[in-house]
Amino acid sequence: MFRLLIWLLLGYIGFRIIKTLTAPKKPLSASSTQDTGEETVQDPICKMYLAKDDAIVGTLDGTRHYFCSMDCLEKFREQLDHTHQS
């Protein structure tokens, strides 16, 4: 009886391992929502995705732009200065 229980347990463990290895993988993508349900935005300078609530917001002509850091916001402003001077 004890041997039968051990064989059943080993069979179940083997089944779970095979099922896990053959399960379809979720593709990694930069979507507008993460598993946490938070909306994400992309920094236009470094192209990093971050939670909208954590982003630094800059506004240009009524359009909001989201940045991961003040450095990226400053680079964005510098790019605007260079395009307006030309």
C-alpha positions as CSV (number, residue, x, y, z in Angstrom):
1,M,0.0,0.0,0.0
2,F,2.8,2.4,0.9
3,R,4.6,1.7,-2.4
4,L,1.4,2.5,-4.3
5,L,1.1,5.9,-2.5
6,I,4.7,6.7,-3.3
7,W,4.3,5.8,-7.0
8,L,1.1,7.9,-7.2
9,L,2.9,10.9,-5.6
10,L,5.8,10.6,-8.0
11,G,3.5,10.3,-10.9
12,Y,1.6,13.4,-9.8
13,I,4.8,15.4,-9.4
14,G,6.0,14.3,-12.8
15,F,2.7,15.3,-14.3
16,R,2.9,18.8,-12.8
17,I,6.5,19.2,-14.0
18,I,5.6,18.2,-17.6
19,K,2.5,20.4,-17.5
20,T,4.5,23.4,-16.3
21,L,7.2,22.9,-19.0
22,T,4.6,22.6,-21.8
23,A,2.4,25.5,-20.7
24,P,2.3,28.4,-23.2
25,K,4.3,31.3,-22.1
26,K,2.9,34.8,-21.8
27,P,4.7,37.1,-24.3
28,L,6.5,40.0,-22.7
29,S,5.1,43.2,-24.1
30,A,5.0,46.8,-23.2
31,S,1.2,47.2,-22.9
32,S,-0.8,50.1,-21.5
33,T,-1.5,48.0,-18.4
34,Q,0.7,45.8,-16.4
35,D,-0.4,42.8,-14.3
36,T,-0.9,45.2,-11.4
37,G,-3.5,47.1,-13.4
38,E,-1.5,50.3,-13.4
39,E,-1.4,52.3,-16.6
40,T,2.1,52.6,-18.0
41,V,3.6,55.3,-20.2
42,Q,6.8,55.5,-22.3
43,D,9.5,58.1,-21.7
44,P,10.0,59.8,-25.1
45,I,13.8,60.3,-24.4
46,C,15.0,56.9,-23.0
47,K,12.0,54.9,-24.2
48,M,11.6,53.3,-20.7
49,Y,8.2,52.2,-19.6
50,L,7.0,53.3,-16.1
51,A,3.8,53.6,-14.1
52,K,1.9,56.7,-15.0
53,D,1.6,57.6,-11.3
54,D,5.4,57.5,-10.9
55,A,6.2,59.6,-13.9
56,I,7.4,63.2,-14.0
57,V,4.9,65.1,-16.2
58,G,5.8,67.9,-18.6
59,T,3.3,69.7,-20.7
60,L,3.9,71.1,-24.2
61,D,1.1,72.9,-26.1
62,G,-1.5,71.2,-23.9
63,T,-0.1,67.7,-24.5
64,R,1.3,65.8,-21.5
65,H,4.6,64.1,-21.8
66,Y,5.8,61.6,-19.2
67,F,9.4,61.1,-18.1
68,C,11.3,58.7,-15.9
69,S,13.6,61.4,-14.4
70,M,14.3,65.1,-14.4
71,D,17.3,64.3,-16.6
72,C,15.1,63.0,-19.4
73,L,12.8,66.0,-18.9
74,E,15.7,68.4,-19.3
75,K,17.0,66.5,-22.4
76,F,13.5,66.9,-23.9
77,R,13.5,70.6,-23.2
78,E,17.0,70.9,-24.7
79,Q,15.8,69.1,-27.9
80,L,12.9,71.6,-28.1
81,D,15.2,74.5,-27.7
82,H,17.5,73.2,-30.5
83,T,14.5,72.7,-32.9
84,H,13.0,76.1,-32.2
85,Q,16.3,77.9,-32.7
86,S,16.9,76.3,-36.1
